[in-house]
Amino acid sequence: MAQVTFRVWRGEGEGSYFQEYTSEVGEGMVVLDAIHDIQAEQAPDLAVRWNCKAGKCGSCSAEINGMPKLMCMTRLSSLDLSQPVTIEPMKAFPHVKDLVTDVSYNYEAKMKIKKFKPRKPDAPDGTWRIQQEDVERVQEFRKCIECFLCSDVCHVLRDHHEHQGYIGPAMFVKSAAYEMHPLDVEDRISDLKEEQGIGFCNITKCCTKVCPEHITITDNAIIPLKERVVDEYFDPVTRLFKMFKPNKSK
């Protein structure tokens, strides 16, 4: 066992501050274990959100030594324990208390995404026929645990606070799961461009770097969605085709 100093963000609103605690840590412990020890022995009123402690619920997101991570998946042995370990809430969302933030923005953004709309069955028995590679393409997006670390590190939300007209990388993954599904026939391209702000993303890949499920958010979700917007609205051949396409409403 070793004595380690933890600098934990405490309080509400502008009155928040870092409070130092010293706690014993042992082999195999993760940051969430240390927070629970501090909560049990020194700060019973410390607010922290967690659930599964297995890296699958996405509840215990925080910033550890300045990096967005899951507390339950960050082993203390991976940190420099000779220096105080800093633990603070995510900065891209409204602060509630201590380590807890209000992430309801993400659920509101999810409501802006059009639902999955399958095409009509193409087989006599009322089922569909699709290629296995098309199925595998969208499987990656289903690994998202909604920890929102990707949205926390996104400069559009973190630095520029464009929460109203930008749904964030986590929700672009949701949109890609529908948009790239081989059975989906819904049109989400105009929404991505106009209401969901995909043009704000400058593909720095910071969201991909912090994803605990190792989803290739930028390359496999955001860039393909951007390409669809470009093809629809900015490709000169497509625009020329639309100019000479017969208007059926006449």
C-alpha positions, 0 to 999 in steps of 0.5 A: 500500500502507498499513500497518494494525494488526490486533487478532487474538484468539489463544490457547485458553480463558481464556488467550486475548487480543488480539495486535496485528499490523501488515500492509501492505494494498492495493486490493481486499484483504479481511480474510481476505487480511490474516489470510493475510498475518499467518499467512504472515509473522508468526504461522504458528501462527494458527488460522483456518478457511476454504475457498472464499474466495468467500462460498459455503462459510461457513467463515470466519465471524468478528466484525470490529469487533464485527460477525459477518461473513465474512472473505472478503467483508469488504473492507478498504476498507469499514472505518475503517483509521485505527483497529485492525481487530479480528478475533475468533471467533464468541461463540455457540459454544465457542472452540477456538483463535484464530479457530476455534470449534466449530460442531457444535451446529448439525449436532446441531440439524439432526438434530432436524428431521424429514426431508422427507416427500413426499405421494403422486404425484397424476398418472397418470405418478407425478409431482406437480403444484405451483404455481410460486409455491409452488416459489419460496417455498422457493427462498430458504431453499436459499441458506443456506451454513451460515456460522451468523452468524445463530445467532452474533448470536442473543441466545438463544444468544449471551447466554442460552446456550439451546443445549439447547432451541433450534435457532437461526435457521439451523436454523429456515431448514432447517425452513421449507424442509421445512415450507413445501414444497408436497409435504411432509406431515410434521408438525413443529409440535409439535417447533418448540414443545416441543423446538426452542424457537421461542418463545424467538425475539422476532423482533428481526431481528438474524439477517436483518441479518447474513445474507450471502446476504440471506435474509429469515430473520425475516419469511419463515421464523421468523414463518410457523413461529411462526404455525403453532405459534400456529394449532395450539396457541393459536387459540381456534377451533382449540382449540374444534374439537378439543374437539368433534372425534370421538375415533376411538380410542374 
